[in-house]
Amino acid sequence: MFDRLEIRVMPPGPRFAAQVRFWVNGEDVVEGTVGEGGRGPYAAVALPADRPSPLRATGEARRLELGEPECTGGCCGFLTVAVQRFGEIVQWSDWEVPWEGGTAAPCPPPEFHFDARQYDTEVARAEAERRWQAYP
């Protein structure tokens, strides 16, 4: 059975510009790993209008930054994952989680396997949805 990905753009708040959040099987991966005060990548970076999103999976593994804790990634590190396409499967693996006070944050998420068609459809939908640009 494949995991299910949903990408949501959160409107800007008092501290952050519009940000991207990732729900896998109905759970917010960023909040579940870095805590409630953390944030996902900025929508303008993760879903650029002038080129394909870095979220797109290819046959070559690459590391993506998916979030950071409330204290910022510069302080405690970033939530990152290796993303790679294997035929009809997109794999998220080899997680790196932020550190808090010199100790590891909660356990990293498990390895996820997505149906490549569902994954591509969700990334394309998020790329096309530009309502977040209307926010001041």
Residue frames as qw, qx, qy, qz and C-alpha x, y, z in Angstrom:
[[0.000, 0.889, 0.459, 0.000, 0.00, 0.00, 0.00],
 [0.416, 0.418, -0.007, 0.807, 1.25, 3.48, -0.87],
 [0.196, -0.488, -0.405, 0.748, 1.38, 6.49, 1.41],
 [0.211, 0.792, 0.485, 0.304, -0.79, 9.47, 0.42],
 [0.370, -0.141, -0.076, 0.915, 0.68, 12.97, 0.07],
 [0.064, 0.886, 0.433, 0.153, -1.23, 16.24, 0.37],
 [0.431, 0.040, -0.070, 0.899, 0.51, 19.60, -0.03],
 [0.102, -0.883, -0.458, -0.012, -1.11, 22.69, 1.52],
 [0.328, 0.382, -0.111, 0.857, -0.03, 26.30, 1.43],
 [0.339, -0.660, -0.544, 0.391, -0.63, 28.06, 4.71],
 [0.146, 0.909, 0.161, 0.356, -1.41, 31.79, 4.56],
 [0.377, 0.419, -0.409, 0.718, 1.15, 34.19, 5.97],
 [0.560, -0.673, -0.463, 0.138, 1.10, 34.78, 9.69],
 [0.235, -0.970, 0.048, 0.034, 2.60, 37.34, 12.05],
 [0.507, -0.638, 0.491, 0.308, 6.08, 35.80, 11.76],
 [0.466, -0.109, 0.761, 0.438, 6.19, 33.97, 8.42],
 [0.395, 0.311, -0.412, -0.760, 5.32, 34.44, 4.76],
 [0.901, 0.109, -0.039, -0.417, 3.05, 31.83, 3.13],
 [0.182, -0.482, 0.857, -0.008, 4.53, 28.40, 3.80],
 [0.711, 0.112, -0.588, -0.370, 4.07, 24.88, 2.49],
 [0.528, -0.329, 0.686, -0.379, 3.02, 22.03, 4.74],
 [0.450, 0.219, -0.814, -0.296, 3.02, 18.33, 3.93],
 [0.736, -0.168, 0.420, -0.503, 0.37, 15.89, 5.09],
 [0.362, 0.247, -0.878, -0.195, 1.16, 12.22, 4.68],
 [0.394, -0.300, -0.869, -0.018, -1.65, 9.82, 5.45],
 [0.351, -0.786, -0.414, -0.296, -3.55, 12.68, 7.10],
 [0.620, -0.664, -0.141, 0.392, -0.75, 13.82, 9.43],
 [0.195, 0.961, -0.170, 0.094, 1.25, 17.05, 9.22],
 [0.876, 0.116, -0.223, 0.412, 4.86, 15.85, 8.83],
 [0.261, 0.555, -0.268, 0.743, 6.40, 19.18, 9.86],
 [0.500, -0.593, 0.177, -0.606, 4.32, 19.67, 13.00],
 [0.962, -0.239, -0.090, -0.100, 4.69, 16.02, 13.95],
 [0.837, 0.135, -0.198, 0.492, 8.47, 16.24, 13.77],
 [0.363, 0.301, -0.217, 0.855, 9.52, 19.79, 14.68],
 [0.119, -0.416, -0.630, 0.645, 6.57, 20.79, 16.85],
 [0.168, 0.796, 0.577, -0.073, 3.60, 23.10, 16.66],
 [0.060, -0.890, 0.023, 0.451, 5.63, 26.32, 16.39],
 [0.475, -0.217, 0.601, 0.605, 7.73, 25.10, 13.47],
 [0.490, 0.664, -0.008, -0.565, 7.26, 26.09, 9.86],
 [0.818, 0.292, 0.432, 0.242, 7.49, 24.54, 6.43],
 [0.439, -0.035, 0.326, 0.836, 9.44, 26.00, 3.51],
 [0.223, 0.513, 0.084, -0.824, 8.26, 29.31, 2.09],
 [0.685, 0.520, 0.494, -0.127, 5.76, 28.82, -0.72],
 [0.376, 0.875, -0.205, -0.227, 7.73, 31.12, -3.05],
 [0.090, -0.598, 0.787, 0.119, 10.74, 28.78, -2.73],
 [0.464, -0.005, 0.882, -0.075, 8.96, 25.41, -2.75],
 [0.486, 0.586, 0.648, 0.036, 6.47, 26.35, -5.48],
 [0.144, -0.448, 0.230, 0.852, 8.24, 28.89, -7.74],
 [0.576, 0.656, 0.286, -0.394, 6.26, 30.34, -10.64],
 [0.364, 0.788, -0.382, -0.316, 9.17, 30.48, -13.08],
 [0.321, 0.407, -0.853, -0.061, 10.47, 26.88, -12.92],
 [0.750, -0.248, -0.585, -0.185, 9.41, 23.40, -11.76],
 [0.605, -0.710, 0.181, -0.311, 9.12, 22.89, -8.04],
 [0.130, 0.529, -0.817, 0.190, 12.09, 21.32, -6.25],
 [0.663, -0.113, 0.586, -0.452, 9.47, 18.92, -4.82],
 [0.834, 0.399, -0.225, -0.307, 9.35, 17.11, -8.17],
 [0.749, -0.376, 0.540, 0.080, 10.97, 13.69, -7.92],
 [0.566, 0.645, -0.467, -0.214, 13.59, 12.46, -10.39],
 [0.953, 0.054, -0.284, 0.096, 15.74, 9.35, -10.72],
 [0.477, 0.340, -0.456, 0.670, 18.53, 11.18, -8.92],
 [0.500, -0.642, -0.519, 0.261, 18.15, 11.48, -5.14],
 [0.192, 0.498, -0.132, 0.835, 18.23, 14.99, -3.75],
 [0.287, -0.363, -0.664, 0.588, 17.78, 16.42, -0.29],
 [0.130, -0.651, -0.355, -0.658, 14.79, 18.69, 0.31],
 [0.062, 0.007, -0.552, 0.831, 14.24, 21.00, 3.24],
 [0.291, -0.512, -0.726, -0.354, 10.69, 20.46, 4.51],
 [0.439, -0.826, -0.266, -0.234, 10.69, 22.44, 7.74],
 [0.370, 0.333, -0.504, 0.706, 12.40, 23.97, 10.73],
 [0.381, -0.527, -0.670, 0.358, 11.63, 24.37, 14.43],
 [0.103, -0.947, -0.299, -0.046, 10.29, 27.57, 15.97],
 [0.473, -0.739, 0.165, 0.451, 13.80, 28.62, 17.03],
 [0.471, 0.780, -0.288, -0.296, 14.84, 28.52, 13.32],
 [0.967, 0.207, -0.043, 0.141, 16.90, 26.07, 11.32],
 [0.377, 0.717, -0.383, 0.445, 19.99, 28.23, 11.75],
 [0.407, -0.597, 0.504, -0.474, 19.86, 27.45, 15.45],
 [0.681, -0.204, 0.649, -0.272, 18.73, 23.83, 15.67],
 [0.201, -0.120, 0.881, 0.411, 18.85, 22.49, 12.12],
 [0.539, 0.203, -0.241, -0.781, 16.28, 21.68, 9.47],
 [0.743, 0.134, 0.624, -0.201, 13.90, 18.83, 8.76],
 [0.338, 0.547, -0.558, -0.525, 15.18, 17.36, 5.49],
 [0.833, 0.097, 0.527, -0.137, 14.46, 14.26, 3.45],
 [0.129, -0.300, 0.747, 0.579, 16.00, 12.52, 0.45],
 [0.682, 0.467, 0.284, -0.485, 13.50, 12.35, -2.43],
 [0.039, -0.359, 0.798, 0.483, 13.93, 9.97, -5.36],
 [0.800, 0.272, -0.013, -0.534, 11.82, 8.35, -8.06],
 [0.266, -0.227, 0.925, 0.151, 12.14, 4.62, -8.68],
 [0.024, -0.255, -0.858, -0.446, 9.94, 3.95, -11.72],
 [0.344, -0.580, -0.493, -0.550, 6.35, 4.26, -10.50],
 [0.619, -0.636, -0.394, 0.240, 7.35, 4.92, -6.88],
 [0.133, 0.754, -0.244, 0.595, 8.54, 8.14, -5.23],
 [0.745, -0.337, -0.474, 0.327, 10.46, 7.52, -2.03],
 [0.151, -0.843, 0.241, -0.456, 11.05, 9.90, 0.87],
 [0.907, -0.241, -0.264, 0.225, 13.84, 8.48, 3.05],
 [0.639, 0.077, -0.234, 0.728, 17.00, 9.26, 5.01],
 [0.217, -0.907, -0.259, -0.251, 15.39, 11.91, 7.20],
 [0.423, 0.109, -0.400, 0.806, 17.45, 14.47, 9.11],
 [0.337, -0.801, -0.480, -0.117, 15.68, 16.08, 12.06],
 [0.031, 0.794, -0.223, 0.565, 16.47, 19.29, 13.95],
 [0.562, -0.094, -0.636, 0.521, 18.31, 19.22, 17.26],
 [0.352, -0.815, -0.133, -0.441, 17.02, 20.84, 20.43],
 [0.500, -0.776, 0.321, -0.213, 19.34, 21.74, 23.27],
 [0.007, -0.585, 0.810, 0.023, 22.03, 19.35, 22.04],
 [0.450, 0.036, 0.884, -0.123, 19.72, 16.33, 21.91],
 [0.013, -0.143, -0.775, -0.615, 17.86, 14.91, 18.95],
 [0.522, 0.003, 0.042, -0.852, 14.32, 16.06, 18.35],
 [0.816, 0.054, 0.437, -0.375, 11.58, 13.42, 18.18],
 [0.613, -0.034, 0.729, 0.304, 12.25, 10.34, 16.07],
 [0.140, 0.288, -0.487, -0.813, 12.39, 10.96, 12.34],
 [0.779, 0.249, 0.096, -0.568, 9.35, 10.04, 10.27],
 [0.767, -0.018, 0.626, 0.141, 9.38, 6.62, 8.63],
 [0.130, -0.161, 0.662, 0.720, 10.35, 6.06, 5.02],
 [0.561, 0.496, 0.355, -0.560, 7.40, 6.94, 2.76],
 [0.258, 0.010, 0.794, 0.551, 6.54, 5.43, -0.62],
 [0.427, 0.522, 0.219, -0.705, 4.13, 7.27, -2.90],
 [0.645, 0.480, 0.558, 0.204, 2.50, 6.19, -6.13],
 [0.358, -0.149, 0.260, 0.884, 4.41, 8.36, -8.65],
 [0.001, -0.514, -0.568, -0.642, 1.22, 9.38, -10.51],
 [0.379, -0.813, -0.442, 0.011, -0.51, 10.54, -7.32],
 [0.528, -0.514, -0.025, 0.675, 2.66, 12.31, -6.20],
 [0.285, 0.094, 0.400, 0.866, 3.11, 14.09, -9.56],
 [0.136, -0.672, -0.578, -0.443, -0.56, 15.08, -9.60],
 [0.454, -0.787, -0.340, 0.241, -0.34, 16.56, -6.10],
 [0.454, -0.369, 0.129, 0.801, 2.84, 18.52, -6.84],
 [0.152, 0.304, 0.517, 0.786, 1.34, 19.84, -10.12],
 [0.258, -0.775, -0.544, -0.192, -1.85, 20.86, -8.27],
 [0.481, -0.709, -0.173, 0.486, 0.19, 22.72, -5.63],
 [0.400, -0.114, 0.312, 0.854, 2.30, 24.42, -8.34],
 [0.026, 0.475, 0.574, 0.667, -0.83, 25.60, -10.17],
 [0.354, -0.798, -0.487, 0.011, -2.64, 26.85, -7.05],
 [0.417, 0.284, -0.131, 0.853, -1.40, 30.42, -6.67],
 [0.329, -0.819, -0.367, -0.294, -4.03, 31.91, -4.27],
 [0.666, -0.544, -0.187, 0.474, -1.35, 32.31, -1.62],
 [0.442, 0.159, 0.149, 0.870, 0.25, 35.03, -3.80],
 [0.133, -0.725, -0.383, -0.557, -2.81, 37.25, -3.17],
 [0.587, -0.705, -0.310, 0.249, -1.90, 37.66, 0.50],
 [0.090, 0.964, -0.165, 0.187, -0.12, 40.90, 1.39]]
